[in-house]
Amino acid sequence: ASAFDGLSFTVSGTLPEGRALTMWVSTASTTVSTAWYLAHDITDKDPGFGRCEPASDNEYDGTCDNAKAAVPVTETPTTVALEWTDFTGGKPAGALNPAEITGFGFFFTWGGSTDTAYEVDVTIDDLSFIE
């Protein structure tokens, strides 16, 4: 992926007021290492390329976190181009290194176990790398 400047895709749909769509990109430096999982007797994870070591016994303690970028959603199909520099907040590495990408995906705003479920109608299409 380092031969490219980022990702492009078309998105359209509707979200309830106050809700958002976010894209995440994981890299080897932000993904929990297989060795850490095994040291904590967590054996239901597939082996991977992760190098991140959580600071506590909880893999979700915030030590390791994917870089993210907000995705605008409108009813009209819109092409969104996200450059690698648009993805921020990755931990422990702040800047996303496209040579180390291990995966990517999308998620909707969620406030945790006390949040209320909500409906979305979103289409993501034509995902490609941009030069």
ZIJO-V22202 format. One record per run of one state. SS is the DSSP state (helix for helix, strand for strand, loop for the rest). FROM is the first residue (numbers start at 1). TO is the last residue. If there is no record, write none. Layout:
ss=SS from=FROM to=TO
ss=SS from=FROM to=TO
This chain:
ss=loop from=1 to=5
ss=strand from=6 to=14
ss=loop from=15 to=20
ss=strand from=21 to=27
ss=loop from=28 to=31
ss=strand from=32 to=32
ss=loop from=33 to=33
ss=helix from=34 to=39
ss=loop from=40 to=51
ss=strand from=52 to=52
ss=loop from=53 to=64
ss=strand from=65 to=65
ss=loop from=66 to=66
ss=strand from=67 to=71
ss=loop from=72 to=77
ss=strand from=78 to=83
ss=helix from=84 to=86
ss=loop from=87 to=87
ss=strand from=88 to=88
ss=loop from=89 to=90
ss=strand from=91 to=91
ss=loop from=92 to=97
ss=helix from=98 to=100
ss=strand from=101 to=108
ss=loop from=109 to=120
ss=strand from=121 to=130
ss=loop from=131 to=131
